[in-house]
Amino acid sequence: MVSFEVIGAWCGTIAAFIATLSFLPQAYQAWRTNSVRDLSWLWISMFCVSNALWVVYGLAFNLLPIITANTIILVCMLCIVYIKIKTELVR
């Protein structure tokens, strides 16, 4: 019989993988079109802070799927921040 911990670990790994994959097309689109005009600074900052906190949580409990997924998403978000700053300075 499979333990609850093993099922939980697999669910967490799959969820982290899907969350990361779902964010990559948006980051790629923003990078390709150089447009993030419709994204608010409030959403961007809240999303960055939440992902950074998830990384800290993952580090605290040694949860590699949480650490990996949220670090990748955070890097993508920082690319979006860069594009947003760059395009807003041009205006």
BELNOR-V517037 format. One record per residue. N is the residue number from 0. RES is the residue in one small letter. PHI is phi in degrees with one decimal (* if undefined). Layout:
[[N;RES;PHI] [N;RES;PHI]]
This chain:
[[0;m;*] [1;v;-83.5] [2;s;-75.8] [3;f;-61.4] [4;e;-64.9] [5;v;-66.9] [6;i;-61.5] [7;g;-62.0] [8;a;-64.1] [9;w;-65.6] [10;c;-61.5] [11;g;-64.6] [12;t;-65.8] [13;i;-65.0] [14;a;-62.3] [15;a;-63.8] [16;f;-63.6] [17;i;-66.2] [18;a;-61.5] [19;t;-66.5] [20;l;-60.9] [21;s;-69.0] [22;f;-87.9] [23;l;-59.1] [24;p;-60.8] [25;q;-65.3] [26;a;-64.5] [27;y;-63.8] [28;q;-61.5] [29;a;-62.4] [30;w;-66.9] [31;r;-68.2] [32;t;-88.9] [33;n;58.4] [34;s;-135.3] [35;v;-136.0] [36;r;-54.7] [37;d;-80.1] [38;l;-90.0] [39;s;-81.0] [40;w;-63.8] [41;l;-63.2] [42;w;-62.7] [43;i;-58.8] [44;s;-67.1] [45;m;-64.4] [46;f;-67.3] [47;c;-63.6] [48;v;-63.0] [49;s;-63.9] [50;n;-68.2] [51;a;-62.7] [52;l;-66.4] [53;w;-63.0] [54;v;-63.1] [55;v;-60.3] [56;y;-59.9] [57;g;-61.0] [58;l;-65.5] [59;a;-63.2] [60;f;-109.7] [61;n;54.1] [62;l;-106.3] [63;l;-56.8] [64;p;-60.8] [65;i;-66.9] [66;i;-62.2] [67;t;-63.6] [68;a;-60.6] [69;n;-74.1] [70;t;-67.8] [71;i;-61.9] [72;i;-63.9] [73;l;-62.3] [74;v;-63.1] [75;c;-61.7] [76;m;-64.8] [77;l;-65.8] [78;c;-64.5] [79;i;-65.1] [80;v;-60.3] [81;y;-58.8] [82;i;-63.0] [83;k;-62.8] [84;i;-62.8] [85;k;-60.7] [86;t;-74.4] [87;e;-75.9] [88;l;-71.1] [89;v;-71.8] [90;r;-61.6]]
